[in-house]
Amino acid sequence: MIIAGYGVLLCSDGERIEFTAGDVMFVPAGAEHHFDEIVPKFRTWRIEIGRASEAATEEDGPSPCPK
């Protein structure tokens, strides 16, 4: 959940997802991603669902962000 600010989420498959305050994004466990072009007042809530044993492992490989 994006609480304040805006920026771009970069996914391992090269997809760029622009976001702003009020947006909700889902990134699968183990998916390589990072935030880019964020403003100084960027704030987010990270919510994890499930047990750690359900998360992707290195053997599974990175997952791209969903479309």
N, C-alpha and C positions, 0 to 999 in steps of 0.2 A: 504494500500500500504506500503510495507516495503522499506524504503529509504536506510537504512544502517544497517549492522549487520546481525545476524541470531539468531535463537532460536527455541522454540517449543511452539505451541498453544495447550493448554489443554482444551478439551471440557467436558461438564458435563457428557457425556456418556462414558468418559474414552479415547476417541480417542485422539491421539497425532499427530499433523500435523507439520512437520518440515518446516521451511521457511528460506529464505535468501533474501538479497537485490534484488529488482526487482519483487518479488512475490506480488500478489494481492489476498487477502482473503475476503470472504463474511461471516459475522456472523449475523444471523437474530436478529432483535430487541428482547431483553429479554433473549437471549441465554446466559447461564452461561458459562464463559470461562475465561482464564487468560494466560498470557505469562509466559514461564518458560525457564530456561537455556539460557537466553539472554546474549549477550556480552555487555560490558560497553558502546560501541558506537552505541547501538541499537537506531534507529529512525524510526518512522512510521507517516503516515498521516491517520487520521481517517475522513472518509466521511460519513455523515448521509443523507439518502434519505427519504423523506416523512415527514409527520407532526407527532408531538409527540403523538397525539391522535391515530395514527395508530400503535404505538409500542405495544408490548405485555405487558399485565398487570400481576400482581402477581396471579390473578385468572386463567390466561392462563397457568401458570406454566412455568418452564424453558424449552427452546428448546435446543436440542443438536446442535452442529455444523453440517453443511451439509457435506456429503461425497463427 
